[in-house]
Amino acid sequence: MVDKMRYITLSLFMFLASALQAEAAPTSIRCTGKYYQQQQPYFVTYDLESTHFVFENPGANILPGEIIRVSDAQLDLSLRADGGRILLSFNRTRNVMTWPGMPAQEMGRETLQHVCTVVAGRTMLSAFRQPEQFDLKRLDPVDAFSLTCPGQYGPYFVTLDRSTKTVVLETQSAAEIMSGNITGANDGSISFAVAGHSGRHFDLVWDDSKRLLTWVADDPTRPKISHECAVTEPRSIMETYAGLARWRRM
């Protein structure tokens, strides 16, 4: 009888722990908006614990915001946009995002309501950028994972997607976000290249069996640098919030 009670107690604890973890994880929603007479989706990823959210507009630009009021039925959101804040509301029961109207005569705009659906968590792949135009579906995680690697001044992170070939590298202390592409894969290794805003370009190879990430030097006389990395679930786009908020203080 005692063993049975212990089993029931342990099962209940595991269930509650799992439920709390699920509630604490960021939630991503995809909303269908209309821009220039075309239906174009945007994404909102929110974290109830931190009361922060990240907004991805149809052009793949990313903006930060804060949750200013929470209830079971609704979230009131404050989006940091160019020129000031925009107050939005998300009806959690109806899954509808409401944008306020603008009663300003020729500049007026009616209240907008967009239907939203919960989607797989948006990842750091949403921070992918490249000079030439690319298919925005490459930002959607398909077969994604992340690496946590030790750097000289702290950890750095790489998020890759085997299917879309998309790569995003977060340098140490989040000093820069680099984007790139998987260039090859065989025998458990993945080759990829990334470049940053400064024009710096790097080639790297991930060896899954050895859990080693190797930075390939441009100069063959220079030694290669390898780091033993941990494989994790793909990092959330919420990781960009702190940096975005610093740039958009208001």
N, C-alpha and C positions, 0 to 999 in steps of 0.2 A: 504493500500500500504506500509506504514511504517512497519507494523507488518510482511508483506511478505518479505521485504528487510532484516529485522532483522533475520527472519528464514533462509533465504538464506545465510546470512553472518555467522550465527552460524553453519549451516551445513558445509559450506566451511572450517571454522576454525577447526571443529571436524575432517573432512577428512584429512586436512593437518597435524594436530597433530598426528592422527593415522598413517599416512604415515611416518612422521619423527620418531615416536617411533619404527615402524617396521624396518626402515633403521638403527636405532641406536642399535637394538638388535643384539647380536652375531649370526653369521651364521655358521652352521655346514655342512660339506660335507663328503661324504663317497667315497673313491677312491679305485679302484681295482688294487692292485699291485701283483707282482709275486715274491714269496720268496721260495727258495729251490724247484723250479719247481712246486709250488702250488700257486693257486690264493688265496690271503689273503687280506682282506680289511684293510685300515687304515683310520683314521678320522682326519680332520683338522677343528678346530673351530676358527673363526677369528672375530675380533671386529674392524671395520673401524674407530670408534671414538677414541679408545685408540691406534690403530695401533699395537695391540698385537695379537698373535695367540697361540694356544695350539695344539700340534701334538700328536696323539695316534697311536703308531705303532702296527703291528699285534700281538705283544706279550703283549699289554696293557700297555707298558711303556709310560710315558707322558713326553714330552719335550716342553720347551717354545720357542718362536721366535717372531720376529718383522716384520711388513710389512714396507718395505723400499720404495716402490713406488706403487701408486694407480692410476688407470685409469678406465674408464668404461669397457675397454676391458681386462685388465690384472692386477693381483696383483703380485708384486715381493716380495718374502718372504726370510727371513734370519733365518734359523733354528739353534738353539744352540745345537749342538751334541757333543758327546765325541770326543775330538781331534780338535775341531774347528767348524766353521760355514759352513752350506751347503746352497747354494743359489738355491731357487726353484722359479718357476713361475706358476701361475694359470691363465689359459685363461678363463675368465668369460663368453665369448661368446660361446666357444666350450665345456666348462666344462672339460678341460683337465689340469692335473698337469704334469709339465715337471721337471724331475730330470737331472742335468747335467751329461755328460759323463766324463770319465777319460781316456785320451789318454796316458796311462803310460805303454805301452808294456804288460808285463805279468799281471800287475795290472789294465789293461785297462777295461773300461766298456762303452758300448754304451749309448747314451742318452735314457732315459726312459720316456715314456708318458703313463699316467694312466687316464682312463675315470672316472669322478667323478659325483656324483649326490647330490643334496641338500637333507638333512635328518632332522628329528626332532632334535632340539637343544640338544647337548650332555650335560649331567648334572654331578653333583658331584658323581653320581654313578660310573663314569669312574675311580674314585680314589679308588674303592673297591679293597681290597687285602686280601688274606688268604693263609696260608702256603701250603695247599693242592691244587691240580689242580682243576679248576672250569670252567664251561661253560662261555665263553666270552660273550655270548648273555645276561648274567645276567647284563652286564653293560649298555645294551640298555634300555632307559626309556620306560615303558609300562603304568603303573598306578602310577606315581611318584608324590610326593609332598615334600615340605620342611617345617621345623619348625624353627622359630627364637625365641630363648629362652634367658632370662636374666641370666647371670652368675655373680659371685662375682666381677670379674674384667672386665666384658664386655660380649657381647652376644656370644652365641655359636649356632651352626646350626646342624640340623639333616635332612638328605635326605633319604626318604624311598620309596620303590616301593612295593605296595600291591601284585602285580602279580609275580614278580621275587623273592620276599622276601629279597631283597638286602637293606642294610643299611650302610650309611656313616655318621659319626659324626665328625664335625669340632670343636675342643675344643676352649676355649677362646683365643683370639689373634692369632688364627690359629697355636697354638703351636704344635698340633698333629692332624693327621687325623686317626680316628679309623674306622674299618670295622666290620660288623656283619651281622646278619640274623634275620629276623622276625621269632619268635618261636611260636606265637599263635595269634589268632584274634577272638574276639567275643563281642557281645553287644556294638559295637562302640569303643572298646579298642584294642590296638595292643601291644603285648609284644615282646620285642626284646633284643638281647644281642650284645655287641660290645667289641672289644679288640684292644689294641694298640701295638706299637712296643716294648714297655717296658714290655709287658706281663700283664698289668693291664686289668682286665675284669670287665664289668659292665652289670647289668640287669636293663632294664627300661620298663616302661609301659606308653603308650600314651592313654589318655582318650579324645576322640574326642569331646564328648558332653560338657565336662567341660573345654576343651582346657588346660589340665594339663599334664605335663610330669613328671613322678615320677621315681626317682632313688631308686631302691630297695637295701637296705643295706644287705651285707652278714651276718652281726651280727644282729639277731632279736631284740637285746636290744637297738640298735641304731635307732634313729628316721629316718623315710623316708624323703627325700628332694623332694619337688615338685615345679615346675616352671610353671607359666602361659605363654604359647607360642602362637605366631601368625603363622597361616598356610599360606604359600605362594606357588607360582609356584616353581617347582624344581630349585635349584640353578645351575647356569651354570658352566661347567668345567673351564670356564675362571677365576673363583675364585681362581684357583690354580696357575695362572700365576705369581703373585708377589713372592710367596714362591719358585717356580721353578727357577725364574730368579735370586733370591738371591744366590741360590746354584750353578748356572751356569753363573757366571759373566765372560764375555769375549767380 
